[in-house]
Amino acid sequence: MQLTKFTDYSLRALVVAALRDPDLVTISELASLYDISEDHVRKVMHQLTCEDFLESVRGRSGGFRLARPAELITIGQVVRSTEPELRIVECFKPSSGQCRIEPCCELKPIVREALAAFLGVLDRYTVADLIRRDRRIAALLGLDVLDRVRS
């Protein structure tokens, strides 16, 4: 299984928002930090806001911040909301009709179990877990948050 870049960028955006919490992070800042186009970051931030992971602050000095504590945002929640296709095999798609052995195939329940296990592991970790080494992450990103970082 491979996660999309969209999910990767979403998790990266949440890491920076968690490091900056309660201060705001901007689209241009994220685009610069990760060398991603502002248009792509804008789409990521819009989705994260729609899913209530981030809140948007409008205005000249606006930006984004976590909508709830980092400890309450699981990686599994983010992956489920940002991955368009968690259907690993063709037969997971409703009425695909592509596979002749689908009515008696034993692969589908096995892959379903594997996907559930994968998401189950991700559900055990939160955005807060991603920033446990926050001083190091902030330093690698060149963020000026070291005076507020918890470690």
C-alpha positions in Angstrom: 0.0 0.0 0.0 1.2 3.5 -0.8 -0.2 6.7 0.6 -0.8 9.6 -1.7 1.3 12.7 -1.7 -1.8 14.5 -0.5 -1.9 12.4 2.6 1.9 12.9 3.1 1.5 16.7 2.8 -1.5 16.7 5.1 0.5 14.9 7.8 3.4 17.3 7.3 1.1 20.3 7.6 -0.3 19.0 10.8 3.2 18.5 12.2 4.1 22.2 11.6 0.7 23.3 13.0 1.3 21.2 16.1 4.8 22.6 16.5 3.5 26.2 16.1 0.4 25.6 18.3 -1.3 27.9 19.3 0.3 30.2 16.7 -0.8 30.2 13.1 0.9 28.6 10.1 0.5 30.0 6.6 0.2 28.4 3.2 3.2 30.3 1.9 5.3 29.1 5.0 4.3 25.5 4.4 5.0 25.7 0.7 8.4 27.1 1.4 9.3 24.6 4.2 8.5 21.6 2.1 9.1 23.0 -1.4 5.5 22.3 -2.5 3.4 24.6 -4.7 1.1 27.0 -2.8 -1.8 25.8 -4.9 -1.3 22.2 -3.7 -0.8 23.4 0.0 -4.0 25.4 -0.3 -6.0 22.3 -1.3 -4.4 20.3 1.5 -5.3 23.0 4.1 -8.8 23.3 2.7 -9.4 19.6 3.2 -7.8 19.6 6.7 -10.1 22.5 7.6 -13.2 20.8 6.1 -12.4 17.7 8.2 -12.0 19.8 11.4 -8.3 19.0 11.9 -7.4 22.7 11.3 -9.2 25.9 11.8 -8.8 28.8 9.4 -8.2 32.4 10.6 -9.0 34.9 7.9 -7.5 38.3 7.4 -4.1 39.9 6.6 -2.4 38.1 9.5 -4.4 34.9 9.2 -3.4 31.4 8.7 -4.2 28.0 10.2 -4.0 26.3 13.6 -5.0 23.0 15.0 -8.8 22.7 15.5 -8.2 20.4 18.5 -5.3 19.2 20.6 -2.7 17.2 18.7 -3.3 14.4 21.1 -6.8 14.0 19.8 -6.0 13.8 16.1 -5.0 10.2 15.1 -3.0 9.4 12.1 -5.7 6.9 11.1 -8.3 9.6 11.1 -6.1 11.7 8.8 -5.4 8.8 6.4 -9.0 7.9 6.2 -10.1 11.4 5.4 -7.3 12.2 2.8 -7.0 8.9 1.0 -9.5 8.7 -1.9 -9.0 4.9 -2.5 -8.5 2.6 0.4 -9.8 -0.1 -1.8 -6.6 -2.0 -2.3 -7.9 -4.5 -4.7 -10.5 -4.3 -7.6 -13.2 -6.2 -5.7 -13.3 -3.6 -3.0 -14.9 -1.2 -5.5 -18.7 -1.4 -5.4 -20.1 -3.4 -8.4 -16.8 -3.6 -10.2 -17.8 -6.8 -11.9 -14.2 -7.2 -13.1 -13.3 -10.4 -11.4 -14.9 -13.7 -12.4 -14.0 -15.5 -9.1 -15.2 -12.7 -6.8 -18.2 -14.7 -5.5 -15.9 -17.3 -3.9 -12.5 -15.5 -3.7 -10.6 -15.8 -0.4 -8.4 -12.8 -1.1 -10.9 -10.1 -0.4 -11.4 -11.0 3.3 -7.7 -11.4 3.8 -6.9 -8.0 2.3 -9.8 -6.4 4.2 -8.3 -7.8 7.5 -4.8 -6.5 6.5 -6.2 -3.0 5.8 -8.0 -3.0 9.1 -4.8 -3.9 10.8 -2.9 -1.2 9.0 -5.5 1.5 10.0 -5.6 0.0 13.5 -1.9 0.7 14.0 -2.3 4.2 12.6 -5.2 4.8 15.0 -2.9 4.2 18.0 -0.8 7.2 17.1 -1.6 10.9 17.1 -0.1 14.1 15.7 1.4 14.6 19.1 3.4 11.4 18.7 4.8 12.8 15.4 6.3 15.8 17.3 7.8 13.9 20.3 11.2 15.0 19.1 9.9 18.5 18.4 13.2 20.4 19.0 14.9 18.4 16.4 12.0 18.6 13.9 11.8 22.4 14.4 15.6 22.7 13.9 15.5 20.6 10.7 12.7 22.8 9.4 14.3 26.0 10.5 11.3 27.0 12.5 11.7 29.6 15.1 9.6 27.9 17.8 12.4 26.5 20.1 11.4 28.8 23.0 7.9 27.3 23.0 8.7 23.7 22.2 8.0 21.2 25.0 11.0 18.8 25.0 
